[in-house]
Amino acid sequence: MNASTLDLLRNRTFDEIAIGDSAALERTVTAEDLQLFAVISGDLNPQHLDATFAASTRFHG
């Protein structure tokens, strides 16, 4: 995220939320995001991180 993206984010308290309010956040997940998640979650299973290995399993990917 760059600084201009962070400017769009605003937290609200429950009292500030009203019926009809909406919010959306869109992001494209990258390979780096998946690798970082694997590290912080401790899930370093090669099935999730190595496409060649994953292709050789019964799940084929």
mmCIF file as Biopython writes it, N, C-alpha, C and O atoms, coordinates in Angstrom:
data_model
#
loop_
_atom_site.group_PDB
_atom_site.id
_atom_site.type_symbol
_atom_site.label_atom_id
_atom_site.label_alt_id
_atom_site.label_comp_id
_atom_site.label_asym_id
_atom_site.label_entity_id
_atom_site.label_seq_id
_atom_site.pdbx_PDB_ins_code
_atom_site.Cartn_x
_atom_site.Cartn_y
_atom_site.Cartn_z
_atom_site.occupancy
_atom_site.B_iso_or_equiv
_atom_site.auth_seq_id
_atom_site.auth_asym_id
_atom_site.pdbx_PDB_model_num
ATOM 1   N N  . MET A ? 1  ? 0.828   -1.186  0.000   1.0 0.0 1  A 1 
ATOM 2   C CA . MET A ? 1  ? 0.000   0.000   0.000   1.0 0.0 1  A 1 
ATOM 3   C C  . MET A ? 1  ? 0.865   1.240   0.000   1.0 0.0 1  A 1 
ATOM 4   O O  . MET A ? 1  ? 1.883   1.306   0.689   1.0 0.0 1  A 1 
ATOM 5   N N  . ASN A ? 2  ? 0.462   2.190   -0.756  1.0 0.0 2  A 1 
ATOM 6   C CA . ASN A ? 2  ? 1.189   3.452   -0.737  1.0 0.0 2  A 1 
ATOM 7   C C  . ASN A ? 2  ? 0.444   4.461   0.142   1.0 0.0 2  A 1 
ATOM 8   O O  . ASN A ? 2  ? -0.650  4.172   0.628   1.0 0.0 2  A 1 
ATOM 9   N N  . ALA A ? 3  ? 1.019   5.612   0.340   1.0 0.0 3  A 1 
ATOM 10  C CA . ALA A ? 3  ? 0.438   6.616   1.243   1.0 0.0 3  A 1 
ATOM 11  C C  . ALA A ? 3  ? -0.957  7.041   0.792   1.0 0.0 3  A 1 
ATOM 12  O O  . ALA A ? 3  ? -1.835  7.234   1.633   1.0 0.0 3  A 1 
ATOM 13  N N  . SER A ? 4  ? -1.180  7.191   -0.506  1.0 0.0 4  A 1 
ATOM 14  C CA . SER A ? 4  ? -2.501  7.622   -0.968  1.0 0.0 4  A 1 
ATOM 15  C C  . SER A ? 4  ? -3.564  6.565   -0.690  1.0 0.0 4  A 1 
ATOM 16  O O  . SER A ? 4  ? -4.716  6.906   -0.420  1.0 0.0 4  A 1 
ATOM 17  N N  . THR A ? 5  ? -3.195  5.292   -0.754  1.0 0.0 5  A 1 
ATOM 18  C CA . THR A ? 5  ? -4.131  4.222   -0.423  1.0 0.0 5  A 1 
ATOM 19  C C  . THR A ? 5  ? -4.486  4.274   1.057   1.0 0.0 5  A 1 
ATOM 20  O O  . THR A ? 5  ? -5.648  4.094   1.422   1.0 0.0 5  A 1 
ATOM 21  N N  . LEU A ? 6  ? -3.508  4.515   1.903   1.0 0.0 6  A 1 
ATOM 22  C CA . LEU A ? 6  ? -3.770  4.584   3.338   1.0 0.0 6  A 1 
ATOM 23  C C  . LEU A ? 6  ? -4.690  5.741   3.688   1.0 0.0 6  A 1 
ATOM 24  O O  . LEU A ? 6  ? -5.437  5.662   4.664   1.0 0.0 6  A 1 
ATOM 25  N N  . ASP A ? 7  ? -4.649  6.815   2.908   1.0 0.0 7  A 1 
ATOM 26  C CA . ASP A ? 7  ? -5.525  7.954   3.152   1.0 0.0 7  A 1 
ATOM 27  C C  . ASP A ? 7  ? -6.998  7.584   2.972   1.0 0.0 7  A 1 
ATOM 28  O O  . ASP A ? 7  ? -7.870  8.243   3.537   1.0 0.0 7  A 1 
ATOM 29  N N  . LEU A ? 8  ? -7.283  6.546   2.198   1.0 0.0 8  A 1 
ATOM 30  C CA . LEU A ? 8  ? -8.663  6.141   1.947   1.0 0.0 8  A 1 
ATOM 31  C C  . LEU A ? 8  ? -9.253  5.313   3.090   1.0 0.0 8  A 1 
ATOM 32  O O  . LEU A ? 8  ? -10.473 5.185   3.192   1.0 0.0 8  A 1 
ATOM 33  N N  . LEU A ? 9  ? -8.408  4.756   3.940   1.0 0.0 9  A 1 
ATOM 34  C CA . LEU A ? 9  ? -8.876  3.907   5.024   1.0 0.0 9  A 1 
ATOM 35  C C  . LEU A ? 9  ? -9.254  4.763   6.223   1.0 0.0 9  A 1 
ATOM 36  O O  . LEU A ? 9  ? -8.492  5.632   6.644   1.0 0.0 9  A 1 
ATOM 37  N N  . ARG A ? 10 ? -10.437 4.509   6.767   1.0 0.0 10 A 1 
ATOM 38  C CA . ARG A ? 10 ? -10.879 5.247   7.936   1.0 0.0 10 A 1 
ATOM 39  C C  . ARG A ? 10 ? -11.645 4.293   8.834   1.0 0.0 10 A 1 
ATOM 40  O O  . ARG A ? 10 ? -12.613 3.671   8.398   1.0 0.0 10 A 1 
ATOM 41  N N  . ASN A ? 11 ? -11.230 4.173   10.055  1.0 0.0 11 A 1 
ATOM 42  C CA . ASN A ? 11 ? -11.951 3.350   11.023  1.0 0.0 11 A 1 
ATOM 43  C C  . ASN A ? 11 ? -13.142 4.116   11.559  1.0 0.0 11 A 1 
ATOM 44  O O  . ASN A ? 11 ? -13.103 5.341   11.678  1.0 0.0 11 A 1 
ATOM 45  N N  . ARG A ? 12 ? -14.202 3.389   11.882  1.0 0.0 12 A 1 
ATOM 46  C CA . ARG A ? 12 ? -15.384 3.973   12.505  1.0 0.0 12 A 1 
ATOM 47  C C  . ARG A ? 12 ? -15.703 3.180   13.761  1.0 0.0 12 A 1 
ATOM 48  O O  . ARG A ? 12 ? -15.470 1.973   13.825  1.0 0.0 12 A 1 
ATOM 49  N N  . THR A ? 13 ? -16.228 3.858   14.735  1.0 0.0 13 A 1 
ATOM 50  C CA . THR A ? 13 ? -16.713 3.150   15.923  1.0 0.0 13 A 1 
ATOM 51  C C  . THR A ? 13 ? -18.087 2.581   15.598  1.0 0.0 13 A 1 
ATOM 52  O O  . THR A ? 13 ? -18.706 2.982   14.612  1.0 0.0 13 A 1 
ATOM 53  N N  . PHE A ? 14 ? -18.565 1.658   16.411  1.0 0.0 14 A 1 
ATOM 54  C CA . PHE A ? 14 ? -19.896 1.087   16.179  1.0 0.0 14 A 1 
ATOM 55  C C  . PHE A ? 14 ? -20.962 2.176   16.178  1.0 0.0 14 A 1 
ATOM 56  O O  . PHE A ? 14 ? -21.924 2.090   15.415  1.0 0.0 14 A 1 
ATOM 57  N N  . ASP A ? 15 ? -20.811 3.191   17.011  1.0 0.0 15 A 1 
ATOM 58  C CA . ASP A ? 15 ? -21.788 4.280   17.082  1.0 0.0 15 A 1 
ATOM 59  C C  . ASP A ? 15 ? -21.818 5.111   15.802  1.0 0.0 15 A 1 
ATOM 60  O O  . ASP A ? 15 ? -22.831 5.746   15.508  1.0 0.0 15 A 1 
ATOM 61  N N  . GLU A ? 16 ? -20.739 5.120   15.046  1.0 0.0 16 A 1 
ATOM 62  C CA . GLU A ? 16 ? -20.674 5.905   13.809  1.0 0.0 16 A 1 
ATOM 63  C C  . GLU A ? 16 ? -21.242 5.165   12.602  1.0 0.0 16 A 1 
ATOM 64  O O  . GLU A ? 16 ? -21.496 5.782   11.568  1.0 0.0 16 A 1 
ATOM 65  N N  . ILE A ? 17 ? -21.445 3.864   12.716  1.0 0.0 17 A 1 
ATOM 66  C CA . ILE A ? 17 ? -21.957 3.063   11.604  1.0 0.0 17 A 1 
ATOM 67  C C  . ILE A ? 17 ? -23.476 3.210   11.556  1.0 0.0 17 A 1 
ATOM 68  O O  . ILE A ? 17 ? -24.161 3.085   12.571  1.0 0.0 17 A 1 
ATOM 69  N N  . ALA A ? 18 ? -23.982 3.478   10.355  1.0 0.0 18 A 1 
ATOM 70  C CA . ALA A ? 18 ? -25.419 3.668   10.183  1.0 0.0 18 A 1 
ATOM 71  C C  . ALA A ? 18 ? -25.963 2.688   9.146   1.0 0.0 18 A 1 
ATOM 72  O O  . ALA A ? 18 ? -25.225 2.206   8.286   1.0 0.0 18 A 1 
ATOM 73  N N  . ILE A ? 19 ? -27.248 2.402   9.236   1.0 0.0 19 A 1 
ATOM 74  C CA . ILE A ? 19 ? -27.907 1.549   8.249   1.0 0.0 19 A 1 
ATOM 75  C C  . ILE A ? 19 ? -27.725 2.193   6.877   1.0 0.0 19 A 1 
ATOM 76  O O  . ILE A ? 19 ? -27.949 3.391   6.705   1.0 0.0 19 A 1 
ATOM 77  N N  . GLY A ? 20 ? -27.320 1.392   5.921   1.0 0.0 20 A 1 
ATOM 78  C CA . GLY A ? 20 ? -27.100 1.882   4.562   1.0 0.0 20 A 1 
ATOM 79  C C  . GLY A ? 20 ? -25.643 2.210   4.264   1.0 0.0 20 A 1 
ATOM 80  O O  . GLY A ? 20 ? -25.275 2.378   3.101   1.0 0.0 20 A 1 
ATOM 81  N N  . ASP A ? 21 ? -24.804 2.305   5.301   1.0 0.0 21 A 1 
ATOM 82  C CA . ASP A ? 21 ? -23.371 2.522   5.074   1.0 0.0 21 A 1 
ATOM 83  C C  . ASP A ? 21 ? -22.791 1.304   4.382   1.0 0.0 21 A 1 
ATOM 84  O O  . ASP A ? 21 ? -23.277 0.186   4.556   1.0 0.0 21 A 1 
ATOM 85  N N  . SER A ? 22 ? -21.759 1.527   3.603   1.0 0.0 22 A 1 
ATOM 86  C CA . SER A ? 22 ? -21.065 0.403   2.976   1.0 0.0 22 A 1 
ATOM 87  C C  . SER A ? 22 ? -19.591 0.745   2.862   1.0 0.0 22 A 1 
ATOM 88  O O  . SER A ? 22 ? -19.180 1.902   2.947   1.0 0.0 22 A 1 
ATOM 89  N N  . ALA A ? 23 ? -18.820 -0.302  2.666   1.0 0.0 23 A 1 
ATOM 90  C CA . ALA A ? 23 ? -17.385 -0.138  2.496   1.0 0.0 23 A 1 
ATOM 91  C C  . ALA A ? 23 ? -16.879 -1.287  1.651   1.0 0.0 23 A 1 
ATOM 92  O O  . ALA A ? 23 ? -17.482 -2.360  1.611   1.0 0.0 23 A 1 
ATOM 93  N N  . ALA A ? 24 ? -15.771 -1.055  0.979   1.0 0.0 24 A 1 
ATOM 94  C CA . ALA A ? 24 ? -15.172 -2.106  0.164   1.0 0.0 24 A 1 
ATOM 95  C C  . ALA A ? 24 ? -13.663 -1.907  0.143   1.0 0.0 24 A 1 
ATOM 96  O O  . ALA A ? 24 ? -13.159 -0.786  0.204   1.0 0.0 24 A 1 
ATOM 97  N N  . LEU A ? 25 ? -12.969 -3.016  0.057   1.0 0.0 25 A 1 
ATOM 98  C CA . LEU A ? 25 ? -11.520 -2.990  -0.064  1.0 0.0 25 A 1 
ATOM 99  C C  . LEU A ? 25 ? -11.154 -4.070  -1.065  1.0 0.0 25 A 1 
ATOM 100 O O  . LEU A ? 25 ? -11.568 -5.220  -0.921  1.0 0.0 25 A 1 
ATOM 101 N N  . GLU A ? 26 ? -10.395 -3.712  -2.061  1.0 0.0 26 A 1 
ATOM 102 C CA . GLU A ? 26 ? -10.014 -4.659  -3.100  1.0 0.0 26 A 1 
ATOM 103 C C  . GLU A ? 26 ? -8.503  -4.734  -3.172  1.0 0.0 26 A 1 
ATOM 104 O O  . GLU A ? 26 ? -7.814  -3.716  -3.111  1.0 0.0 26 A 1 
ATOM 105 N N  . ARG A ? 27 ? -7.994  -5.953  -3.303  1.0 0.0 27 A 1 
ATOM 106 C CA . ARG A ? 27 ? -6.556  -6.150  -3.380  1.0 0.0 27 A 1 
ATOM 107 C C  . ARG A ? 27 ? -6.276  -7.383  -4.220  1.0 0.0 27 A 1 
ATOM 108 O O  . ARG A ? 27 ? -6.992  -8.380  -4.126  1.0 0.0 27 A 1 
ATOM 109 N N  . THR A ? 28 ? -5.252  -7.318  -5.030  1.0 0.0 28 A 1 
ATOM 110 C CA . THR A ? 28 ? -4.792  -8.473  -5.787  1.0 0.0 28 A 1 
ATOM 111 C C  . THR A ? 28 ? -3.733  -9.180  -4.948  1.0 0.0 28 A 1 
ATOM 112 O O  . THR A ? 28 ? -2.720  -8.586  -4.581  1.0 0.0 28 A 1 
ATOM 113 N N  . VAL A ? 29 ? -3.976  -10.445 -4.652  1.0 0.0 29 A 1 
ATOM 114 C CA . VAL A ? 29 ? -3.033  -11.222 -3.853  1.0 0.0 29 A 1 
ATOM 115 C C  . VAL A ? 29 ? -1.864  -11.630 -4.744  1.0 0.0 29 A 1 
ATOM 116 O O  . VAL A ? 29 ? -2.060  -12.126 -5.853  1.0 0.0 29 A 1 
ATOM 117 N N  . THR A ? 30 ? -0.655  -11.416 -4.251  1.0 0.0 30 A 1 
ATOM 118 C CA . THR A ? 30 ? 0.550   -11.735 -5.015  1.0 0.0 30 A 1 
ATOM 119 C C  . THR A ? 30 ? 1.232   -12.966 -4.411  1.0 0.0 30 A 1 
ATOM 120 O O  . THR A ? 30 ? 0.895   -13.402 -3.311  1.0 0.0 30 A 1 
ATOM 121 N N  . ALA A ? 31 ? 2.178   -13.502 -5.138  1.0 0.0 31 A 1 
ATOM 122 C CA . ALA A ? 31 ? 2.970   -14.620 -4.629  1.0 0.0 31 A 1 
ATOM 123 C C  . ALA A ? 31 ? 3.703   -14.212 -3.352  1.0 0.0 31 A 1 
ATOM 124 O O  . ALA A ? 31 ? 3.843   -15.014 -2.429  1.0 0.0 31 A 1 
ATOM 125 N N  . GLU A ? 32 ? 4.163   -12.979 -3.303  1.0 0.0 32 A 1 
ATOM 126 C CA . GLU A ? 32 ? 4.840   -12.490 -2.097  1.0 0.0 32 A 1 
ATOM 127 C C  . GLU A ? 32 ? 3.892   -12.483 -0.895  1.0 0.0 32 A 1 
ATOM 128 O O  . GLU A ? 32 ? 4.297   -12.826 0.216   1.0 0.0 32 A 1 
ATOM 129 N N  . ASP A ? 33 ? 2.632   -12.094 -1.116  1.0 0.0 33 A 1 
ATOM 130 C CA . ASP A ? 33 ? 1.644   -12.121 -0.034  1.0 0.0 33 A 1 
ATOM 131 C C  . ASP A ? 33 ? 1.502   -13.542 0.523   1.0 0.0 33 A 1 
ATOM 132 O O  . ASP A ? 33 ? 1.458   -13.737 1.738   1.0 0.0 33 A 1 
ATOM 133 N N  . LEU A ? 34 ? 1.433   -14.526 -0.371  1.0 0.0 34 A 1 
ATOM 134 C CA . LEU A ? 34 ? 1.289   -15.920 0.059   1.0 0.0 34 A 1 
ATOM 135 C C  . LEU A ? 34 ? 2.515   -16.396 0.827   1.0 0.0 34 A 1 
ATOM 136 O O  . LEU A ? 34 ? 2.390   -17.112 1.821   1.0 0.0 34 A 1 
ATOM 137 N N  . GLN A ? 35 ? 3.685   -16.004 0.373   1.0 0.0 35 A 1 
ATOM 138 C CA . GLN A ? 35 ? 4.914   -16.386 1.071   1.0 0.0 35 A 1 
ATOM 139 C C  . GLN A ? 35 ? 4.971   -15.743 2.456   1.0 0.0 35 A 1 
ATOM 140 O O  . GLN A ? 35 ? 5.350   -16.398 3.427   1.0 0.0 35 A 1 
ATOM 141 N N  . LEU A ? 36 ? 4.604   -14.483 2.551   1.0 0.0 36 A 1 
ATOM 142 C CA . LEU A ? 36 ? 4.599   -13.810 3.851   1.0 0.0 36 A 1 
ATOM 143 C C  . LEU A ? 36 ? 3.584   -14.439 4.790   1.0 0.0 36 A 1 
ATOM 144 O O  . LEU A ? 36 ? 3.860   -14.605 5.978   1.0 0.0 36 A 1 
ATOM 145 N N  . PHE A ? 37 ? 2.407   -14.793 4.271   1.0 0.0 37 A 1 
ATOM 146 C CA . PHE A ? 37 ? 1.397   -15.457 5.106   1.0 0.0 37 A 1 
ATOM 147 C C  . PHE A ? 37 ? 1.911   -16.801 5.601   1.0 0.0 37 A 1 
ATOM 148 O O  . PHE A ? 37 ? 1.699   -17.164 6.758   1.0 0.0 37 A 1 
ATOM 149 N N  . ALA A ? 38 ? 2.585   -17.536 4.728   1.0 0.0 38 A 1 
ATOM 150 C CA . ALA A ? 38 ? 3.145   -18.826 5.124   1.0 0.0 38 A 1 
ATOM 151 C C  . ALA A ? 38 ? 4.127   -18.656 6.277   1.0 0.0 38 A 1 
ATOM 152 O O  . ALA A ? 38 ? 4.126   -19.452 7.216   1.0 0.0 38 A 1 
ATOM 153 N N  . VAL A ? 39 ? 4.952   -17.640 6.214   1.0 0.0 39 A 1 
ATOM 154 C CA . VAL A ? 39 ? 5.950   -17.397 7.256   1.0 0.0 39 A 1 
ATOM 155 C C  . VAL A ? 39 ? 5.273   -17.029 8.577   1.0 0.0 39 A 1 
ATOM 156 O O  . VAL A ? 39 ? 5.614   -17.587 9.620   1.0 0.0 39 A 1 
ATOM 157 N N  . ILE A ? 40 ? 4.317   -16.095 8.543   1.0 0.0 40 A 1 
ATOM 158 C CA . ILE A ? 40 ? 3.724   -15.661 9.805   1.0 0.0 40 A 1 
ATOM 159 C C  . ILE A ? 40 ? 2.786   -16.712 10.390  1.0 0.0 40 A 1 
ATOM 160 O O  . ILE A ? 40 ? 2.578   -16.743 11.603  1.0 0.0 40 A 1 
ATOM 161 N N  . SER A ? 41 ? 2.213   -17.581 9.539   1.0 0.0 41 A 1 
ATOM 162 C CA . SER A ? 41 ? 1.313   -18.616 10.046  1.0 0.0 41 A 1 
ATOM 163 C C  . SER A ? 41 ? 2.069   -19.888 10.428  1.0 0.0 41 A 1 
ATOM 164 O O  . SER A ? 41 ? 1.538   -20.748 11.130  1.0 0.0 41 A 1 
ATOM 165 N N  . GLY A ? 42 ? 3.314   -19.999 9.958   1.0 0.0 42 A 1 
ATOM 166 C CA . GLY A ? 42 ? 4.096   -21.203 10.230  1.0 0.0 42 A 1 
ATOM 167 C C  . GLY A ? 42 ? 3.758   -22.356 9.302   1.0 0.0 42 A 1 
ATOM 168 O O  . GLY A ? 42 ? 4.275   -23.458 9.484   1.0 0.0 42 A 1 
ATOM 169 N N  . ASP A ? 43 ? 2.901   -22.131 8.311   1.0 0.0 43 A 1 
ATOM 170 C CA . ASP A ? 43 ? 2.500   -23.175 7.363   1.0 0.0 43 A 1 
ATOM 171 C C  . ASP A ? 43 ? 3.425   -23.122 6.156   1.0 0.0 43 A 1 
ATOM 172 O O  . ASP A ? 43 ? 3.158   -22.402 5.193   1.0 0.0 43 A 1 
ATOM 173 N N  . LEU A ? 44 ? 4.503   -23.877 6.208   1.0 0.0 44 A 1 
ATOM 174 C CA . LEU A ? 44 ? 5.486   -23.880 5.127   1.0 0.0 44 A 1 
ATOM 175 C C  . LEU A ? 44 ? 5.378   -25.138 4.263   1.0 0.0 44 A 1 
ATOM 176 O O  . LEU A ? 44 ? 6.357   -25.556 3.645   1.0 0.0 44 A 1 
ATOM 177 N N  . ASN A ? 45 ? 4.206   -25.729 4.224   1.0 0.0 45 A 1 
ATOM 178 C CA . ASN A ? 45 ? 3.950   -26.923 3.431   1.0 0.0 45 A 1 
ATOM 179 C C  . ASN A ? 45 ? 4.279   -26.629 1.965   1.0 0.0 45 A 1 
ATOM 180 O O  . ASN A ? 45 ? 3.740   -25.678 1.398   1.0 0.0 45 A 1 
ATOM 181 N N  . PRO A ? 46 ? 5.155   -27.427 1.339   1.0 0.0 46 A 1 
ATOM 182 C CA . PRO A ? 46 ? 5.523   -27.176 -0.063  1.0 0.0 46 A 1 
ATOM 183 C C  . PRO A ? 46 ? 4.326   -27.279 -1.013  1.0 0.0 46 A 1 
ATOM 184 O O  . PRO A ? 46 ? 4.362   -26.722 -2.110  1.0 0.0 46 A 1 
ATOM 185 N N  . GLN A ? 47 ? 3.282   -27.974 -0.609  1.0 0.0 47 A 1 
ATOM 186 C CA . GLN A ? 47 ? 2.056   -28.036 -1.426  1.0 0.0 47 A 1 
ATOM 187 C C  . GLN A ? 47 ? 1.502   -26.629 -1.657  1.0 0.0 47 A 1 
ATOM 188 O O  . GLN A ? 47 ? 0.915   -26.351 -2.703  1.0 0.0 47 A 1 
ATOM 189 N N  . HIS A ? 48 ? 1.688   -25.762 -0.692  1.0 0.0 48 A 1 
ATOM 190 C CA . HIS A ? 48 ? 1.148   -24.409 -0.774  1.0 0.0 48 A 1 
ATOM 191 C C  . HIS A ? 48 ? 2.127   -23.412 -1.400  1.0 0.0 48 A 1 
ATOM 192 O O  . HIS A ? 48 ? 1.720   -22.335 -1.836  1.0 0.0 48 A 1 
ATOM 193 N N  . LEU A ? 49 ? 3.401   -23.762 -1.446  1.0 0.0 49 A 1 
ATOM 194 C CA . LEU A ? 49 ? 4.408   -22.779 -1.844  1.0 0.0 49 A 1 
ATOM 195 C C  . LEU A ? 49 ? 5.196   -23.137 -3.096  1.0 0.0 49 A 1 
ATOM 196 O O  . LEU A ? 49 ? 5.810   -22.259 -3.702  1.0 0.0 49 A 1 
ATOM 197 N N  . ASP A ? 50 ? 5.195   -24.390 -3.493  1.0 0.0 50 A 1 
ATOM 198 C CA . ASP A ? 50 ? 6.031   -24.842 -4.612  1.0 0.0 50 A 1 
ATOM 199 C C  . ASP A ? 50 ? 5.140   -25.445 -5.700  1.0 0.0 50 A 1 
ATOM 200 O O  . ASP A ? 50 ? 4.635   -26.557 -5.545  1.0 0.0 50 A 1 
ATOM 201 N N  . ALA A ? 51 ? 4.949   -24.716 -6.792  1.0 0.0 51 A 1 
ATOM 202 C CA . ALA A ? 51 ? 4.047   -25.159 -7.863  1.0 0.0 51 A 1 
ATOM 203 C C  . ALA A ? 51 ? 4.477   -26.490 -8.475  1.0 0.0 51 A 1 
ATOM 204 O O  . ALA A ? 51 ? 3.625   -27.315 -8.806  1.0 0.0 51 A 1 
ATOM 205 N N  . THR A ? 52 ? 5.768   -26.711 -8.630  1.0 0.0 52 A 1 
ATOM 206 C CA . THR A ? 52 ? 6.257   -27.976 -9.193  1.0 0.0 52 A 1 
ATOM 207 C C  . THR A ? 52 ? 5.924   -29.138 -8.271  1.0 0.0 52 A 1 
ATOM 208 O O  . THR A ? 52 ? 5.433   -30.174 -8.720  1.0 0.0 52 A 1 
ATOM 209 N N  . PHE A ? 53 ? 6.191   -28.966 -6.985  1.0 0.0 53 A 1 
ATOM 210 C CA . PHE A ? 53 ? 5.857   -30.001 -6.014  1.0 0.0 53 A 1 
ATOM 211 C C  . PHE A ? 53 ? 4.349   -30.236 -5.988  1.0 0.0 53 A 1 
ATOM 212 O O  . PHE A ? 53 ? 3.898   -31.382 -6.005  1.0 0.0 53 A 1 
ATOM 213 N N  . ALA A ? 54 ? 3.575   -29.165 -5.948  1.0 0.0 54 A 1 
ATOM 214 C CA . ALA A ? 54 ? 2.123   -29.281 -5.870  1.0 0.0 54 A 1 
ATOM 215 C C  . ALA A ? 54 ? 1.560   -30.027 -7.083  1.0 0.0 54 A 1 
ATOM 216 O O  . ALA A ? 54 ? 0.604   -30.790 -6.947  1.0 0.0 54 A 1 
ATOM 217 N N  . ALA A ? 55 ? 2.136   -29.816 -8.253  1.0 0.0 55 A 1 
ATOM 218 C CA . ALA A ? 55 ? 1.674   -30.495 -9.465  1.0 0.0 55 A 1 
ATOM 219 C C  . ALA A ? 55 ? 1.888   -32.000 -9.391  1.0 0.0 55 A 1 
ATOM 220 O O  . ALA A ? 55 ? 1.200   -32.758 -10.073 1.0 0.0 55 A 1 
ATOM 221 N N  . SER A ? 56 ? 2.836   -32.436 -8.569  1.0 0.0 56 A 1 
ATOM 222 C CA . SER A ? 56 ? 3.140   -33.870 -8.475  1.0 0.0 56 A 1 
ATOM 223 C C  . SER A ? 56 ? 2.289   -34.581 -7.424  1.0 0.0 56 A 1 
ATOM 224 O O  . SER A ? 56 ? 2.420   -35.792 -7.248  1.0 0.0 56 A 1 
ATOM 225 N N  . THR A ? 57 ? 1.425   -33.852 -6.727  1.0 0.0 57 A 1 
ATOM 226 C CA . THR A ? 57 ? 0.588   -34.467 -5.686  1.0 0.0 57 A 1 
ATOM 227 C C  . THR A ? 57 ? -0.746  -34.914 -6.266  1.0 0.0 57 A 1 
ATOM 228 O O  . THR A ? 57 ? -1.052  -34.644 -7.428  1.0 0.0 57 A 1 
ATOM 229 N N  . ARG A ? 58 ? -1.528  -35.594 -5.454  1.0 0.0 58 A 1 
ATOM 230 C CA . ARG A ? 58 ? -2.830  -36.072 -5.929  1.0 0.0 58 A 1 
ATOM 231 C C  . ARG A ? 58 ? -3.809  -34.932 -6.231  1.0 0.0 58 A 1 
ATOM 232 O O  . ARG A ? 58 ? -4.831  -35.145 -6.885  1.0 0.0 58 A 1 
ATOM 233 N N  . PHE A ? 59 ? -3.492  -33.715 -5.750  1.0 0.0 59 A 1 
ATOM 234 C CA . PHE A ? 59 ? -4.356  -32.560 -6.000  1.0 0.0 59 A 1 
ATOM 235 C C  . PHE A ? 59 ? -4.007  -31.867 -7.324  1.0 0.0 59 A 1 
ATOM 236 O O  . PHE A ? 59 ? -4.773  -31.041 -7.820  1.0 0.0 59 A 1 
ATOM 237 N N  . HIS A ? 60 ? -2.845  -32.212 -7.888  1.0 0.0 60 A 1 
ATOM 238 C CA . HIS A ? 60 ? -2.384  -31.698 -9.188  1.0 0.0 60 A 1 
ATOM 239 C C  . HIS A ? 60 ? -2.285  -30.172 -9.227  1.0 0.0 60 A 1 
ATOM 240 O O  . HIS A ? 60 ? -2.586  -29.544 -10.241 1.0 0.0 60 A 1 
ATOM 241 N N  . GLY A ? 61 ? -1.875  -29.612 -8.149  1.0 0.0 61 A 1 
ATOM 242 C CA . GLY A ? 61 ? -1.691  -28.161 -8.161  1.0 0.0 61 A 1 
ATOM 243 C C  . GLY A ? 61 ? -1.822  -27.555 -6.794  1.0 0.0 61 A 1 
ATOM 244 O O  . GLY A ? 61 ? -1.692  -26.340 -6.642  1.0 0.0 61 A 1 
#
